[in-house]
Amino acid sequence: MSSDDKDKKSGKLWGGRFAADMDDIALDYSESTEADAEMIAEDIWGSQAHAIMLAQCRIISEEDLRKILEGLRKTETEHERGQFELKRELEDVHMNVEAYLREAAGPEFAGKLHTARSRNDQVAADTRMHLRARILDVQTGLAVLQIALLKHASDHQDAVMPGYTHTQHAQPISVAFWLTSHVSALTRDQRRLSNAFEAVNQSPLGAAALAGTSFPTDRELVAELLGFDGCHEHALDAVGSRDWAVETLAALAMLMCNLSRLAEELVLFSTYEYGMVEIGDAWTSGSSIMPQKKNPCIAELARGNTGAVYGRLMEMLTLLKALPSGYNRDLQQDKPPLWQALKLVDDTIHALAGVTLGLEFKTERMRELVGKNFATATELANYLVAERGLPFRDCHEIIGRLVASLIAEGKTLDDHEDVQRLLAEQGQELAVEELASVCDPQACLARQRSLGSTGPESVKQMLESLAEQVQADAKAAGERLVRLDEAHERTSGIVDTILQGGSLADCGL
């Protein structure tokens, strides 16, 4: 090879096949260091576990292992100190970590680390490892929001408010019933996130490029050291699939949908026209021109950011559409939508938790609204069914005509003498005291007895069961996080033992 040819030879770690480096435009277009910056710690941890496995399987010597782990520990320390710099020209986190290792331990040992491993299974592993921890963070934050909602619900079990269908007054409900409806929906989000964690927490390491490897590796050992629940067995599927990322984004999108519905009601109910809640000053903002304004901007942004999370889900689905088997460079684009969606969801949860904790409930206004717009009409019809033995459809007609007459006269169901007169004209004689009891919103709540209803006993039971479920979900997420920490500590402990002159036999492998 001439000196000119040597000058043209690629300097890449994969450059043996190539006579020149990538064009700058091609490098700019293809490098992924910004998105990969999230996964430096995971790449180092994964490399430590892979090296331990190679030595345990006698693919490399224990002396090789010691040199590799020394270099990785130095790299890990620099990262923890904020001194690890991702170099764009090295394309991704894997090549950057390997470059640090080459500098710290020498090219021979850095080269041996990559035995039986590809960037294809590495990137899938790093992404899964970072994603699983982020899922647990979301679950933990979500539990904080649920607890805030339950606290207000517990304090407002007897407060009555209008319930809505079609955004129109329907029947009286308790404030606790309204708030626990949101907690109930969020428990399903917890379940979806938990299921997504299970899908994510399977190790692809050992799949190599796509076909596995001829080296006698131990994939289960690597999975154990990295805290995975097991191995994604099929090598070709392991490097080329991202349905676990889609499942996570789908869970996040549905969570944002439920958060957006809560945010919408906070916006709506805090308006002057509703006047049922007031959002704390710390979670609102003013107007640049109208000095009287108090805008529910945080809740509005929670609504607005929902579309961005939906977009990340659609981005991922579109990315995967029609990809052939195995790893394709398209899959490099799987991380930005994941990290963006996770940040939006995490920020939204914490913001709405703050909004919720600072809420003031205008219970007198709520009671006033219930009495003004015939919310107890259904209960009056039910009373005629129960006490007079009339078919419900007949009672529905009677109360419908009653409401029409009251509207015409500018009256409400709180005007008991007028209600008595108009019902008597339809052949239904009821005492004023009887009507007052039936039409009283508080008494209306007390009469609801069906499972899951707004009745006090039902709400109390749901408060207790939901609190137990929230606690169980938070505990399960916490236990998973502990298991991940224990796996990392075990790997780190093995590294310490080797670096202190011990052997793998001393590590209980």
TANORVEN-V75263 format. One line per field, one symbol per residue. ss: DSSP state (~ for helix, > for strand, _ for the rest). phi: phi as a letter, one per 40 degrees, with the letter a starting at -180 (. if undefined). burial: b if it has 16 or more other C-alpha atoms within 10 Angstrom, else e. A space follows every 50 residues. Layout:
ss=???
phi=???
burial=???
This chain:
ss=__~~~~~~______~~~______~~~~~~~__~~~~~~~~~~~~~~~~~~ ~~~~~~_____~~~~~~~~~~~~~~~~~~~_______~~~__~~~~~~~~ ~~~~~_~~~~~~~_____~~~~~~~~~~~~~~~~~~~~~~~~~~~~~~~~ ~~~~~____>>>>>>__>>>>>>>~~~~~~~~~~~~~~~~~~~~~~~~~~ _>>_______________~~~~~~~____>>___~~~~~~__~~~~~~~~ ~~~~~~~~~~~~~~~~~~~_______>>__~~~_>_________>_~~~~ ~~~~~~~~~~~~~~~~~~~~________~~~~~~~~~~~~~~~~~~~~~~ ~~~~~~~__>>_~~~~~~~~~~____~~~~~~~~~~~~___~~~~~~~~~ ~~~~~~~~~______~~~~~~~~~_______~~~~~~~~_~~~~~~~___ _____~~~~~~~~~~~~~~~~~~~~~~~~~~~~~~~~~~~~~~~~~~~~_ ___~~~~__
phi=.ccccccccccccbcdcbcacccdcccdcbcbccccdcbcccccdccccc cdcdcccgcbcccddccccccccccccccccgbcbccdccgacccccccc ccccbhccccccdcdgabcccccccdcccccccccccccccccccccccc cccccbcccbaccbbfgbdbbcbcdccccccccdcccccdccccccdccc cbccchcfcabgaccccbccccdcccgccibccccccccbcbccccdccc ccccccdccccccccccccccdccgcbbcddcbbabbcbbcccbcccccc cccccccccdccccccccdcdgccdgcbcdcdcccdccccccccccccdc ccccdccccbbccccdcccdccbgcccccccccccccbgccdcccdcccc cdcccccccgbbcccccccdcccccbgbcbcdccccccccdcccccccbc dgcccdccccccdcccccccccccccccccccccccccccccccddcccc gcbccccgc
burial=eeeeeeeebbebeeeeeeebebeeeeeeebbbbebbebbbbbbbbbbbbb bbbbbbeebbebebbbbbbbbbbebbeeeeeeebebebbbbbbbbbbbbb bbebbeeebbebbbbbbbbbbbbbbbbbbbbbbbbbbbbbbbbbbbbbbb bbbbebbbbbbbbeeeeebbbbbbbbbbbbebbbebbebbebbbebbebb bbbbbbbbbbebbeeebebbbbbbbbbbbbbbbebbbbbbbbebbbbbbb bbbbbbbbbbbbbbebbbbbbeeebbbbbbeebbeeeeeeeeebbbebbb ebbebbebbbbbbebbbebbeeeeebbeeebbbbbbbbbebbebbbebbb bbbbbbbbbebbbeebbebbbebbbbbbbbbbbbbeeeeeeeeebbebbe ebbebbeeeebbbbbbebbbbbbeeeeeeeebeebbebbbbbebbeebee eebbbbbbbbebbeebbebbeebbebbbebbebbeebbebbbebbbbbbe eebbeeeee
